[in-house]
């Protein structure tokens, strides 16, 4: 028990260091859901760090992600995983190297769901790493945003059903994830261009991308209407409010929200 408590503390510390934006809403959840969502996020972040790594060649990323995807579809063999990532252990962050720890913290009844969602995400990321992340059509954009963000939405919906008896719409859950990802794409457009990556379909303007983000964030607004439990609703409302405000800031020509604006938004949502 003491070992699990220590592991939980470490997981929360890694989560806070990895994503403050995600850490804040997680603190609103009840204990079991908090553990589940935190560890599920860390599992997905573990593979995301492989996909996003600036020094790993695309072929290595593809191979690592495909192999990890397969390992996640059976009882997780940490020895095999550590052997897989060992040549890149000096490059990869702690969150990636400790994938087995995050899975072990996940409650038994939902672990397979988290592992299966992370496996599907890893397989999708591998596919896009092999393509060099070049989006040509809206269908490409939908597929990419499904793998890297829509899957977070569907996995969370499974967790809400299991842990709180809340039923949500799968398509709206995917829209929620897509909306947040579209905001990130808009924010990082110049940076992506510099590294030879484009998530903007051919023939699309930046305005088209704004429209895509707005349409999906509208689905996220609908998704939130189906959540009756306040702690879960707070968790869902905070990232969405930040995405809406970030979009507003970019439409006014700003690069992103200020830290003060982020804090104000969180306060507004939590005091409603």
N, C-alpha and C positions, 0 to 999 in steps of 0.2 A: 504493500500500500504506500509506504514511504517513498519507494522508488517511483511509483506512478505520480505521486504528488510532486516530486522533484522534476520529473519529466514534463508535467503540466506547466510548472513554473518556467521551465526552459522554453517550452513551446510558445508561451505567451510573450516571453522576452524576444524570441526570434521573430514572432509575428509583429510586435511593436517596432522592432528595428527594420523589418522588411516593408511594412505598409502601415503607416500611421492612419491613413485614410480608412483602411479596413478595420484597424484595431478599435477605433472609437465606437462604431456601431455594434461590434461584437460584445462590448462591455454591457450593453443593454439586455442581452439574452440571459435566460435562466441557465443555471449551472450546466446541466447536461447538454443543452443546445449550444451553449457557449463553447464547451469542449469540442463538440462535434463539428461545428462550423469553423472553429479556429484550426482544427487539425485537417479538415477537408480543404480549407484555403491553403494551408501549408503544403499539402500534397500537390495541389495544382500549381502552386508557386514554385515548387521544386522542379517541375518539368518546364515551367515558363522561363526559369532562369537559364535552362539549357538552350531553349529556343532563342532567347534574346542575347545570348553571350556574344560579346564583340570579338573575341579571339578564336572561338572554335570555328573551323571550316564547316560549310553547309553539309557536306557529306558525313562528317563526324556527327553533327547534330541529328541528321536523318537516322543514322545507324543507332545512336544512343536512345533517341526517342522511340523508335520502332521496337528495340529490344526491351526498353522499360515498359512499353505498352503491353508486351507479351507477358512479362513478369507479373504485372498487375492483375492479369486474368486468372491467376491461380494463387494458392497460398503463397504470400510474398517471400521469396528466398533472398534474404538480405546479403548472404554471402555472395550469391551470383550477381546481385546488383552492385555491391562494393567492388567486385572484380571487374565489372563492366565499366564503372566510372573511375577506377583506380588510376589509369593513365592521365586523367584530367583532374585529379583530386586537388592539385594546387591551383587550378583555375576556377573550379566550381565553388559556389558559396555553401555555407553550412546548411542552409535550408534544402539544398539539393542532395547533399551527401547523407542527410538524416531522414530520407524518405520513409524508411522502415519505422523509425521512432514515431513519426506523425501517424502512420497507419496503426501502430500498436495502441496509440492513445484513443483512437476512434472506438466508440462503443461497439461491441460485438455484432449487435443486430443490424447496424447500418454500415459496417466496414466494407462489405462487398459492394454496396451501392457506390460508396465513395471511390473505391478502387476501380470499379467498372467505368465510372465517369472520367476519372483521371486517365485511365487506359485509352478511352476513346479520344480524349483531348490530346494525349501524347501521339497517337496514331495520326490524327489530323494535323498536328504541328509538324510531324515528320514529313507528311505529304507536301506541306507548304514550304518547308525548309528546302526540300528537293526542287521545288519550283522557283526558289529564290524570292518568294513573297511578291510576285508580280501579279496584281489583280487586273484582269482585262474587261470583265463584264460585271453587271450587278449580281449575277448568279455566283460569280467568284467571290465577290464581297460578302454576300450572304453566307456562303460556305465557310469562308475564313472566319468571319465574326461569330458564326455558330460554334466552330471548334474552340476558339480562344476565349469566348465570353458567354455565348448562349448556353453552353454546357454548364457553366457555373450556375446560371438561372435554373436549369432543369434539375441539377443536383440539389440545389437549395430547396426546390419544391418537394423533392423526395424526402428531404430532411424535415421540412415542416409537416408533411403528412405523418411521418413516423413519430416525430417528437412532440407534435402539438395538435395532431388531428386536423390540420388545415389543408383543404383542397384548393389547388390553384390551377389555372389554365396553362398548359405546356407552351403554347405558341406565344402567350403574353410573357411567360418566363424567359423564352428565347429573345423576345423583343427587348426585354429589360437589359439582358446582357449585351445585346447588339447595340442598344442605345449608348450605354456607357463606353463601349469599345469605339463607337463612331466618334464620340467626343475626344477620346484619346488620339484617334487617327487625325482628326482636325488639328489637335494641339501639337502633334509631332510631325506634321506634314513636311515642313522644311528639313527637319532633321532626317527624316526617312529618305527624302530626295537625295540628300548628301551621301547617304550610304547605298544609293542605288536601288532603293525599295520603293514601291508605289502601291498603296492600297486604294487608289482612286481609279475607278473604271474608266476605260478609254472614252473620250468625248464628254466626260463629266467636268463641270466647273466646281469650284469650292462651294458655290451656292447649292449645287445638287447634293453635295456631301452634307451640308447643313440640313437640308430637307430630309435626307435619309436619317440623320441623327434625331431630328424632331419627331419624325413618324414613329421611330422605335421608342423614343422616350415617352410618347403618348401611350404606347402599349404598356410601358412600365407603370405609368400613372393608373391605368386600368387594373393592372396586376395588383397594385397596392390596395385597391378598393375591395379586393376579395379577402383581405387579411384582418380577422377580427381581434386577434390577440395583440395588445399594445406593445409588448417587448419585441415581438417579431416585426410588427409594423414599423417601430422605430429603427430597427436594423435595416429594413428595406428603404425607409424614407430618406435616411441621411445621405447615402451615396447618390440617390436620385436627385435630391435637392442640390447637391454639389455639382452634379452633371448639368442640370438646368442652368444654374448660375454661371458655370464655366462657359456654357454655350452663349449665354447672354453677354458675358465679358468679351468673348472672341468676336461676336457680332458687332461689338462697339470698337473693335480694333485692338483690344488688349490681348496679351499672350495667354494669361491665366488669371485666376483669382489671387488676391493677396492673402497672406496668412490670416490677417484680421477678418477679411470677408468670409474665409472658411470657418473661423471660430464663431462669427455672428450667425452664419447659416445653420451650424450645428445647434446653437443656442435657440434660434427661432423654431427649428423643427422639434426640439425636445421640450419646449415650453408651451407648445400648441395645446 
